[in-house]
Amino acid sequence: MTTTPASPSTAPSRGITTPKGFVAAGLAAGIKASGALDLALVATEDGVAVPTAATFTTNLAAAAPVQVSRAHLAASGGMASGVIVSSGNANAATGAQGKADAEAMCAIAAEGLGVSAEQLLVCSTGLIGIPLPMRVITEGIPGLVASRGASAACAGEAASGILTTDSGRKEAMAVVGGGAVVAGMAKGAGMLAPNMATMLAFLTTDAAIEPEPLAALLRRAGGASFNSMTVDGCTSTNDTVILMASGKAGPCDEAALEAAVTAVCSDLASQMAADAEGSERIFQVKVTGARSDADAHTAARKVADSLLVKCSINGADPYWGRVASELGSAGVDFDMDKVVIDYGGTVVCREGIAVDYDASAAAAHMAGSLITIGCELGLGQGSGVVMGVELGYGYIDENRTTS
């Protein structure tokens, strides 16, 4: 687990249960043939519903759990007691039965927690178009709920229970100040694209804040992190980020809380990009000098999504022509005669044409694990950054079949 710098009085991290007032659990119900953990729970310690914010996939083929969670949050006015998660099956493209199964997961977990079903949110991740194996899930949830606790072991099992093709747990923590902290866990390694990244992420904080400002804060934090990452340009059916606030640490400065939430989201996003299926190199496309921040983000995303650029990153080749081509086709204001492109600060293109450059410096940068492509458009003050990963042989091996 990674953390932002903390004060000496900060308690040791216990994962998602580090903020006061939360419990968690993970269990192997039998969804995954491997026997790996495949159910997870994050809930309030006392069952009381607390301010909860969520952002969901923009994919119109939204999975049943997304539909159910949206409805539950709308009905409760942004309050929830917990979230039940299954991994190994997305419960997407499963029709009316899929929605009924998602509702049943909430109802069974809610019964064990002693709360109403509408106080529970639900998430699933895995293969699309396959009905949930409800028998094992129905049998597994009571044991999952009964095993919940605030220990590091319980938090770790929850973080493991949400994984699919991930190589390991993804967790992060940041200090808000005044005794409050933010903690998070996530899954995601493939099908990662902006708005949102294809992933599940769960965050908790013990800061006190009302539902409406919490929702606005999460949207901004996601825009600066999960929405600024792409692996393959594929937006999934199940994308969900959930943030719960117990209020146990009392009120805090909202700007400090937003900074901490953004730090945790950014940390988790970086971990997902670093774990992208088959990749060994991450790259950041930094666009400056655009007409607006929105234009800069659009242009950066176009470059980061480019298969040709990704192949160049894999080959450690600073082929700036592919970058310029993507910038020019991004649908934003563009003037080739003003473009400057650099790799790790080594300028390879100025005023739209090639320039002599230090090839050894460029090669050294391209051989690293984090590559930066700078793109100055020379048209305004807009800037934006999008993180991407190379296209390597491992990605194809992982995704050439559904297994």
N, C-alpha and C positions, 0 to 999 in steps of 0.2 A: 504494500500500500504506500502511496505517496502522499505527502502533506505539504501545505504551504507553511512558511515559517510561523511558529507558534510561540506564545509566551511560555516561560518556565513553569507556570502554574497549570498549563493545559494538561488534562488527564490523558493517559495513554489511549490510543485509538482502539475501539472495539468494533470497527467497521460501521455498518449502517445503524447500529444501536448505540453509537457513541453519544449522540444527542440524547438528553434526558427524556424519558417518557416513551421509549420505543422498545419493542421486542421483535425477534425474527426467528425463522426456522427454515430448514431445508430437509428434503426427504426423497428417497428413491421409491417411487410408487410403481414403476414398471412401464412407464411410457417409452423410455429408451431401452432398446434391447441390450445395450451394454451394461445395464445395471447402475449407471451413473445417476446422481441426484437429478430429479426432474420436476420437483415441486418446491415452491418457495413461498414464504409469507413474511410480510412486514406489517406490523400493526401497532396501535397504541397500547401501552402497557395496561391501562385500565379499561380499554374498550370504548372510551369516549371519543366521539368524532371531533376532529380538529381541522382547522383551515387546510385545504388541500388544493393544489393547482396542478394542471396537467396540460400537455400539448400532445397532439396526436398526428398521425400520418395525414398528408394531403392527398394520398392516393384515394380515388373514388371507389376502389374495390376494397374498402376498409374491412378488416376482419371482424368477426362477431365480438371478440373481447373489446375492441375499440368502440364498437357501437354501444355495447352495454355500459362500459365505463363512462362514455360521454353522457349517456342518459342518466346514470346514477349521480354524476357530479351536477348535472343540470337540475335534477330533482332535489338535491340536498343543498343547493346554493353554495357549492364549493366546500363541502365538509365531508370527511371520510374517516373511518376507523382503521382502515388497512387495505392491503392489496394482496390478492392471491395470484400466483404465477405458475404456469406450467411450461415446460420446455420439451422439445422433441416433436411437437406438432403445433402448427400455427393456428388451427381452428379458423382458417380463412377459406373462402369459397366453399362453405359447408351449409349454406342455406339456412332455413328456419331452424333446423335441428342444431346447427352450430350455435345460434343465438340462445336457444334453450339450454344447451350445454354450458355456455358461459354463465348464464343466469344461475344454473344449478351449482356451479362451482362457488359462486358468491353465497348462495343460500346455505350450502353445507358448511363453508368456513364461518359464516355469520352465526350459525347455530352454535358452533363450538366456542365462539368468542362471546356469545350472549348479546349480539347486536342484531339490527335489522339487515336484511340482504342489501338494501339500497345504500347502506353505509360502507359496503365493500366495493372495491374496484377489482378488475380482473385483467390479466394479460396472458398471452400465449405466444410462443415463438417456435419455429421449426418449419416443417414441410407444409406446403399449401395444397388444399384440395382433398385432404384426407380427414375423415371424421375422427373426433377425439375418442380415445379408448376410455370411455367414461367409467367402466367397471373398476379399473385400477385407480382412476382418479377419485372416484367416489369412496373407495376403500382407503385411499391414502390420505385424504384431507383431514379426517379426524385425528390421526396420529401426528400429522404435521402441526395442527393447531395445538395439540397437547404438549408438543415438544418445544414450543416457543419459549424464548428467554432473551435476556439482555446481554448474555456473555459474548465474548469474541468468537467462541466456537459456534454459537447459534448464528451469529452474523455471517461467519465464513461459510456455513452450510447454505444459508440463503443466497449468498453471492455465487456459490457453485451451482445451486439448483436452477438458476436462470440461464445457464450457458448452453450453447449449441456447438458451433464449430470453433469457438474461442479456444486458445491454447491455455488459458488460465483465468483466474478471477480478475476482475477490474474493479478497483475500489479507490476512493480518494476522500480526503478530509481537508477542511479549511476552518480557521478560527474567525469568528465574527468579531469578538470582543465583548467585554462585559460578562464573560462566562458562557456565552453562546457559541455553538459550533454548527457546522454543516457537514454531513457525511453523505456519501453516495456509492452506489454500485451499479454496474452496467454490463450488458452483453452486446456484442456486435463485432463481426470480423469480415463479413461479406455483405453484398447488397447495401452498400453505404452511399448515401447521396444527400445533398442538402434538402432542407424543408421536409421532413427532418432527415437526419441520418437514419439509416435502417438499423434499429436498435431498440433495446429496452433500457431505460435508466430510471433508477429510483433514488430519491434524495430525501433526507430527513434533516430537520433543524429543531432546536429547542428554543429558538427566538420566537417572541410573540408578535404576530402580524395577522391582519384580517385577510379573508379570502381574495378580495378584489385586488389590493396591492400585491399580494403574493403571486397572483396570476400574471399581472403586468411585469413583475420582476422576473418571473421564470421565462416569459416570452423574450425579454431582452437578453437574458443570460443565454438562452438557447440560440438566439441569433448570432451571438458572438462566439459560439462554440460548435454545437452540433450542426447548425445550419451553415457552417463554414468548413465543412469537411466532405470529401467525396472519395470513394474508392472506385466504383464502377458506374455511377450515374443512375443506379437502379433504386427507386424509392419503393419500399416494401409496403405490405398491407397492414402491418402490425405496429409500426413505429409509435412508441409512447414514452413520454418522460413525466414522472410524477414526483411532486415535492410536497411533503407533509410537514406542518409546523406545530409542534406540541405546545409551545408557549411556556414550557417549564423553566426557561432561563429568564423570562420576563422580556419587556420591550428592549429593543436595541435600535441603533441608527440604521435606517433602511438602506442608505447608501453602502454602509459597511456590510450589511446582509447581502445586498445584491453583488457586491464585489466577491464575497465568499462563495455564493452560489455560482457565480460565473467562473471562479477559479476551479471549483469542483467539476463543473460541466466541461471546462476546457481540458482539465486533467484527464477526465474519462474519455473525451473525444480523441485526445492524443494517444491514449492507450489503445483505443479501437483502431485507429489508423495504423499504429505500429504493429498491431496483430492481424492486419488485413491478410486474407488467405493468400499464401504464397509470396508475399512481398518482403523485400529486405530493405527498401529505401522509401522514406517519406519525403515529399517535397511540398514546399509552400509557394504559392503564386501570390506575389504582392504587387497589386496594381495601384499606381499613384497617378495623379495628374488627370483623372477622369472628370467629366462634367459634374458628376455627383457620386456619392458613396454607393448608391444603388447601381450606377453604371459600372463602377469599379468592381463591385462584387460580381456582377453578371459577367464581365470580361474575365475576371480571375477564375470563375467557375467554368467558363468555356475552355480555358486553357487546361485546368486541372482535370476536366472530364475527357480531354482528347486522348484517344488511344495511341495516336502517333507520338504525342508528347510523353505519354507513359512509357512507350517503347524506348524512346530516347533516354529516359531516366534509367530504365533497366540496363541499357547499354552504356551508361555513363558518358553520353554524347551530348555536348552543349549545342545541339542543333537548333539555333534560335529561329530559323525560318519557319519551323512548325509552330512556334509560339506566336510569331507575328501573324501567320495565317489565321490562327484561331482568334486572335484579338480583332482582326479585321472582319471576321464573320460573326462576331458576338452580338451584333445588333445594337451596338452603342456608338456614339460619336467617335470617329477615328480618323487620324491623319497620319499616314505612313511616314511622311517626311519629319514628323516630330517624335517618333518612337525611339526610346532607348531601352535596350534589354540587357540585363546582366545575370550572371550565375554566381551567386555568393559574393557579389560586389565587383566581379570582373566583367567589365562592359564588353560585350561581343557585337553589339549593334548600336549605332548612334545615327540619328536622323534617318532611320529606315534603311541604312546600308551597313554592310560588314565593316568592322574596324580591326586593325591589328590588336591582338591582346596576348596576355601572358598565358600561354597554353598550359604550362605546368601548374599555375595557380588554379585555373579552371578545372584541370584534371584532378587535382587534389580535392577540390570542393565536391566534384561529381562522384568521387570515390567514397564520400562520407555517407552516413545513414540519414542525414537530414539535409536536403538540397533546397536552396532558395533561388527562385527565379524572380527577379525584379523587372517590372514592366512600367516605365514612365510614359504616359500618353501625351503629356504636355498640353492639355486642354483646359485644366481647371484644378480644383482643390480636392476632388473626390478620391477616396482611397478604400481599398478592400483587400482582404486576405482570405484565400481558400486553401485548405490543406488537401493534398491528394497522395496517392501511392503509385508506384510503378506498376506496369503490367508484366508479370513474370510467368514462368512456366507453372509454378505452383498454383496460381489462381485458376488456370485452365484445368489442371488436374483435379482441383477441389470441386469445380463447378460443371464439369463436362457430363455428369450424371446427377441424379437427385439423391444418391446415397451419400 
